[in-house]
Amino acid sequence: MVTFAAEQRTPITGSVPTLNETSFVNAYAGGGANVENTPLIQREQIQRAANKWNVEIVVIGIIARGSAGYGSDWDCIVNEIKPKMLHDMRFRLPKSELSRGDLGRARLEIWKGTIKKDEAHITFKPFRN
């Protein structure tokens, strides 16, 4: 559940970032999620967007919980989003789960807000230069 301005909470930050040997992904999971719930290629897409715009991108919902199926929506929180970024991120970020190898319907929701500490989430932090 996404909370908004009147109810903002601080996300969990206690877990260690995952730095994969074959990719540079700076991500951590909380609320029962696992970074491995998202395929490597999609983690890399999210990381590239986070790096390009220098913002945190938090994947929430069914994808973060690891119970996504074919055509599941991608729900992300990006708090520092601007109109130009929104258009670019809609192009760059993963859309529907492609588990059957076909395109399905491209569905992506980008939200502003914070998460509840017990909500499954995967946070991608930009690499700072």
KASULFEN-V613193 format. One line per field, one symbol per residue. ss: DSSP state (h for helix, s for strand, l for the rest). burial: b if it has 16 or more other ideal C-beta (glycine too) atoms within 10 Angstrom, else e. A space follows every 10 residues. Layout:
ss->???
burial->???
//
This chain:
ss->lsslhhhlll lllllllsll llllllssss llllhhhllh hhhhhhhhhh hhhlllssss lhhhhlllll lllsssslll llhhhhhhhh hhllllllll lllllllsss sllsslllll sssslllll
burial->ebeeeeeeee bbeeeeebee eeeebbbbbb bebebebbee ebbbbbbbbb bebebbbbbb bbbbbeebee bbebbbbbee beeebeeebe ebbbbbbbee eeeeeeebeb bebbbeeebb bbbbbbeee
//
